[in-house]
């Protein structure tokens, strides 16, 4: 009788272990997938920016520094790797784009073109998709990190080669600030 009880306990422990291990692996893959979804949206955003810069370049000859700031921020964002570096670079890019759009408001001819309006709308839609993908990533990463820390699953973390997933967060104070748009100055003609 004792042997049967021991065998039942061993089978239950084995079934639990396999389930917990597979659960960690599934969450690890979900975190990777969620990151790739952010990556896809960021790639689309990065591809839109050269079109935007080329569209406004001729009309904004005197605003070269703003255009260069957007191009530089895009370059940093494209080459960023890892969650913290990507979050930081994307925050800088968002700020540079905000300044560009605020400046574009002072050019009536530019503001009236359908290309600019279309690109702005496309970027806005992409920003919304990126925000959703970031939220999904953080939710999935938090679930994965929590599962790794819970007992008794934490006993299998090494076996599953599970490592803590970094959350997407803004760590620079200026990235948290809302860009200031001053439309009180008269438009340039």
GUDOFI-298314 format. One record per atom (N, C-alpha, C): x, y, z. Coordinates in steps of 0.2 Angstrom, whole numbers, padded with zeros to 4 digits, always signed. Layout:
# GUDOFI-298314
XYZ
...
***
This chain:
# GUDOFI-298314
+0004-0006+0000
+0000+0000+0000
+0004+0006+0000
+0010+0006+0004
+0014+0012+0004
+0018+0013-0002
+0019+0008-0006
+0023+0008-0012
+0018+0012-0018
+0011+0010-0017
+0007+0013-0022
+0006+0020-0020
+0005+0022-0014
+0005+0029-0012
+0011+0033-0014
+0017+0030-0014
+0023+0033-0016
+0023+0034-0023
+0021+0029-0027
+0020+0029-0034
+0015+0035-0036
+0009+0035-0033
+0004+0040-0035
+0007+0047-0034
+0011+0048-0028
+0014+0055-0027
+0019+0056-0032
+0023+0052-0034
+0028+0053-0039
+0025+0055-0046
+0020+0051-0048
+0016+0053-0054
+0013+0060-0054
+0010+0061-0048
+0007+0068-0047
+0012+0073-0048
+0018+0072-0044
+0024+0077-0045
+0026+0078-0052
+0027+0072-0055
+0030+0072-0062
+0025+0076-0067
+0018+0074-0066
+0013+0078-0070
+0013+0085-0069
+0014+0087-0062
+0014+0094-0061
+0020+0097-0063
+0026+0094-0063
+0032+0097-0065
+0032+0098-0073
+0030+0093-0076
+0029+0094-0084
+0025+0100-0085
+0019+0100-0082
+0014+0106-0083
+0017+0112-0082
+0021+0113-0076
+0024+0119-0074
+0030+0121-0079
+0034+0116-0081
+0039+0117-0086
+0036+0120-0092
+0031+0116-0095
+0028+0118-0101
+0025+0125-0100
+0022+0127-0095
+0019+0133-0094
+0024+0139-0094
+0030+0138-0091
+0035+0143-0091
+0038+0144-0098
+0038+0138-0102
+0041+0139-0109
+0036+0142-0113
+0029+0141-0112
+0024+0144-0116
+0024+0152-0114
+0025+0154-0108
+0025+0161-0107
+0031+0164-0109
+0037+0161-0109
+0043+0163-0112
+0042+0165-0120
+0039+0160-0123
+0037+0161-0130
+0032+0167-0131
+0027+0167-0127
+0023+0173-0128
+0026+0180-0127
+0031+0180-0122
+0034+0186-0121
+0038+0188-0128
+0042+0183-0130
+0045+0184-0137
+0041+0186-0142
+0035+0183-0143
+0030+0185-0148
+0028+0192-0147
+0026+0194-0141
+0024+0200-0139
+0029+0206-0141
+0035+0204-0140
+0041+0209-0142
+0041+0209-0149
+0040+0204-0153
+0041+0204-0160
+0035+0208-0163
+0029+0208-0160
+0024+0212-0162
+0025+0219-0161
+0029+0221-0156
+0031+0228-0155
+0036+0230-0161
+0040+0225-0162
+0045+0226-0167
+0042+0227-0174
+0037+0224-0176
+0034+0224-0182
+0031+0231-0183
+0027+0234-0177
+0024+0240-0178
+0030+0246-0178
+0035+0245-0174
+0041+0250-0174
+0044+0250-0181
+0045+0245-0184
+0047+0244-0191
+0043+0248-0196
+0036+0247-0195
+0032+0251-0200
+0032+0259-0198
+0033+0260-0192
+0034+0267-0190
+0040+0270-0193
+0045+0267-0192
+0052+0269-0195
+0052+0270-0202
+0048+0265-0206
+0048+0266-0213
+0044+0272-0215
+0039+0274-0211
+0035+0280-0213
+0039+0287-0212
+0043+0287-0208
+0047+0293-0206
+0051+0296-0212
+0054+0292-0216
+0058+0295-0222
+0053+0298-0227
+0047+0295-0228
+0042+0298-0232
+0040+0305-0229
+0039+0305-0223
+0037+0311-0219
+0042+0317-0220
+0048+0315-0219
+0054+0320-0219
+0054+0322-0226
+0054+0318-0231
+0055+0320-0238
+0049+0325-0240
+0043+0323-0238
+0037+0327-0239
+0038+0334-0237
+0040+0335-0231
+0041+0342-0228
+0047+0345-0229
+0052+0342-0232
+0059+0345-0233
+0059+0351-0237
+0056+0351-0242
+0056+0357-0247
+0052+0363-0244
+0047+0362-0240
+0043+0367-0237
+0046+0370-0231
+0050+0366-0228
+0053+0368-0221
+0061+0369-0222
+0063+0373-0227
+0070+0373-0228
+0074+0377-0222
+0070+0381-0219
+0073+0385-0213
+0073+0381-0207
+0070+0375-0207
+0069+0371-0201
+0073+0365-0201
+0079+0365-0204
+0083+0359-0205
+0085+0356-0198
+0086+0359-0193
+0088+0356-0187
+0083+0351-0184
+0076+0353-0185
+0071+0349-0183
+0071+0343-0187
+0071+0343-0194
+0072+0338-0198
+0077+0333-0197
+0083+0336-0195
+0089+0332-0194
+0088+0328-0187
+0085+0332-0182
+0083+0329-0176
+0079+0322-0177
+0074+0323-0181
+0070+0317-0183
+0074+0311-0186
+0078+0313-0191
+0082+0308-0194
+0086+0305-0189
+0090+0309-0185
+0094+0306-0180
+0091+0301-0175
+0085+0304-0173
+0081+0300-0168
+0079+0293-0171
+0077+0294-0177
+0075+0287-0181
+0081+0283-0181
+0086+0285-0183
+0092+0281-0184
+0094+0277-0177
+0094+0281-0172
+0095+0278-0165
+0089+0273-0163
+0083+0274-0165
+0078+0270-0164
+0078+0263-0168
+0080+0264-0174
+0081+0258-0178
+0087+0253-0176
+0092+0257-0173
+0098+0253-0171
+0098+0250-0164
+0093+0253-0160
+0092+0251-0153
+0091+0243-0152
+0094+0240-0147
+0092+0233-0145
+0091+0233-0138
+0086+0228-0137
+0084+0227-0130
+0079+0232-0128
+0075+0230-0123
+0069+0234-0121
+0071+0241-0118
+0075+0241-0113
+0077+0248-0111
+0079+0253-0116
+0084+0251-0120
+0087+0255-0125
+0082+0257-0131
+0078+0252-0133
+0072+0253-0138
+0067+0258-0135
+0065+0257-0129
+0060+0262-0125
+0063+0269-0125
+0069+0270-0123
+0073+0276-0123
+0073+0279-0130
+0075+0276-0135
+0076+0278-0142
+0069+0280-0145
+0064+0276-0144
+0058+0277-0146
+0054+0283-0143
+0056+0284-0137
+0054+0290-0133
+0056+0297-0136
+0063+0296-0138
+0066+0302-0141
+0063+0303-0148
+0062+0298-0152
+0059+0298-0158
+0052+0302-0158
+0048+0299-0153
+0041+0302-0152
+0042+0310-0151
+0046+0312-0147
+0047+0319-0145
+0049+0323-0151
+0054+0320-0155
+0056+0323-0161
+0050+0324-0166
+0046+0319-0167
+0041+0319-0171
+0035+0324-0169
+0035+0325-0162
+0030+0330-0160
+0032+0337-0161
+0039+0338-0161
+0041+0344-0162
+0040+0346-0170
+0041+0341-0174
+0041+0342-0181
+0033+0343-0183
+0029+0340-0180
+0022+0341-0182
+0019+0348-0179
+0022+0350-0173
+0020+0356-0170
+0023+0362-0175
+0029+0361-0177
+0032+0366-0182
+0028+0366-0189
+0026+0360-0191
+0022+0360-0197
+0016+0364-0197
+0013+0364-0191
+0007+0368-0190
+0008+0375-0192
+0014+0378-0192
+0015+0385-0193
+0016+0386-0201
+0016+0381-0205
+0016+0382-0212
+0010+0380-0215
+0006+0385-0217
-0001+0384-0220
-0001+0380-0226
+0004+0381-0231
+0004+0377-0237
+0005+0370-0235
+0010+0369-0231
+0012+0362-0229
+0006+0358-0225
+0003+0362-0221
-0003+0359-0217
-0009+0357-0222
-0009+0361-0227
-0015+0359-0232
-0014+0353-0236
-0008+0351-0237
-0006+0345-0241
-0009+0339-0239
-0012+0335-0243
-0015+0329-0241
-0010+0324-0239
-0004+0324-0242
+0002+0320-0240
+0003+0320-0233
+0004+0326-0230
+0006+0327-0223
+0000+0324-0219
-0006+0326-0221
-0012+0324-0217
-0012+0316-0217
-0011+0313-0222
-0011+0306-0223
-0006+0303-0219
+0001+0305-0219
+0006+0303-0215
+0005+0304-0208
+0002+0309-0206
+0001+0310-0199
-0004+0305-0196
-0009+0304-0200
-0015+0299-0198
-0012+0292-0198
-0008+0291-0203
-0004+0284-0203
+0000+0283-0197
+0004+0288-0195
+0008+0288-0189
+0004+0288-0183
-0001+0291-0182
-0006+0291-0177
-0009+0284-0176
-0011+0281-0181
-0014+0274-0181
-0008+0269-0179
-0002+0270-0181
+0004+0266-0179
+0005+0267-0172
+0005+0273-0170
+0007+0274-0163
+0001+0271-0158
-0005+0271-0160
-0010+0267-0156
-0008+0260-0156
-0006+0257-0162
-0005+0250-0162
+0001+0248-0158
+0006+0253-0158
+0012+0252-0154
+0010+0252-0147
+0006+0257-0145
+0004+0257-0138
+0001+0251-0135
-0004+0248-0140
-0007+0242-0138
-0002+0236-0137
+0003+0236-0142
+0008+0230-0142
+0012+0231-0136
+0014+0237-0134
+0018+0238-0128
+0014+0236-0122
+0008+0237-0121
+0004+0235-0116
+0003+0227-0116
+0002+0224-0121
+0002+0217-0122
+0008+0214-0119
+0014+0217-0122
+0021+0214-0120
+0022+0215-0112
+0020+0221-0110
+0021+0222-0102
+0017+0217-0098
+0010+0216-0101
+0006+0211-0097
+0009+0204-0097
+0011+0202-0103
+0014+0195-0104
+0020+0194-0100
+0025+0199-0101
+0031+0199-0097
+0030+0199-0089
+0025+0203-0087
+0023+0203-0080
+0021+0196-0078
+0016+0193-0082
+0014+0186-0080
+0019+0181-0080
+0024+0182-0085
+0030+0177-0085
+0034+0178-0079
+0036+0184-0077
+0040+0186-0072
+0037+0183-0065
+0030+0184-0064
+0027+0182-0058
+0027+0174-0058
+0026+0171-0063
+0026+0164-0063
+0033+0161-0061
+0038+0164-0063
+0045+0162-0061
+0046+0163-0054
+0043+0168-0051
+0044+0169-0044
+0039+0165-0039
+0034+0162-0042
+0029+0159-0037
+0032+0152-0036
+0030+0150-0029
+0032+0143-0027
+0026+0138-0029
+0027+0133-0031
+0034+0129-0032
+0036+0129-0039
+0033+0133-0043
+0036+0134-0050
+0043+0137-0050
+0045+0141-0046
+0051+0144-0045
+0057+0138-0045
+0055+0132-0043
+0060+0127-0043
+0062+0124-0050
+0058+0126-0055
+0059+0124-0061
+0062+0129-0066
+0063+0135-0063
+0066+0141-0067
+0072+0139-0071
+0077+0137-0067
+0084+0135-0070
+0083+0130-0075
+0079+0125-0074
+0078+0119-0079
+0075+0122-0085
+0070+0127-0085
+0067+0129-0091
+0071+0135-0094
+0077+0137-0091
+0081+0142-0093
+0077+0149-0094
+0073+0150-0089
+0069+0156-0088
+0073+0161-0085
+0072+0167-0089
+0075+0173-0086
+0070+0179-0086
+0071+0183-0081
+0067+0189-0080
+0066+0193-0087
+0060+0194-0089
+0059+0198-0095
+0058+0206-0092
+0062+0210-0096
+0062+0217-0094
+0055+0220-0097
+0053+0225-0093
+0047+0228-0095
+0048+0234-0099
+0044+0236-0103
+0044+0242-0107
+0042+0248-0103
+0047+0253-0101
+0045+0258-0097
+0049+0264-0099
+0047+0270-0097
+0050+0276-0099
+0055+0278-0092
+0061+0278-0093
+0065+0279-0087
+0068+0286-0087
+0067+0290-0093
+0070+0297-0093
+0064+0302-0092
+0065+0307-0087
+0060+0312-0086
+0057+0315-0092
+0062+0317-0096
+0059+0321-0102
+0055+0317-0107
+0056+0310-0106
+0051+0306-0111
+0044+0306-0108
+0043+0307-0101
+0037+0307-0098
+0033+0314-0099
+0037+0319-0101
+0034+0325-0102
+0030+0326-0109
+0024+0329-0108
+0020+0331-0114
+0024+0336-0118
+0025+0335-0125
+0028+0341-0129
+0024+0347-0128
+0027+0353-0128
+0023+0359-0128
+0022+0361-0135
+0016+0363-0137
+0015+0365-0143
+0012+0372-0142
+0015+0377-0145
+0013+0384-0145
+0011+0386-0152
+0004+0387-0152
+0001+0389-0159
-0001+0396-0159
+0002+0400-0153
+0000+0407-0153
+0004+0412-0158
+0010+0409-0160
+0014+0413-0164
+0010+0413-0171
+0011+0419-0175
+0008+0419-0182
+0011+0414-0186
+0007+0412-0191
+0010+0407-0196
+0015+0410-0201
+0019+0406-0203
+0024+0408-0208
+0022+0408-0215
+0023+0412-0219
+0021+0412-0226
+0027+0411-0231
***
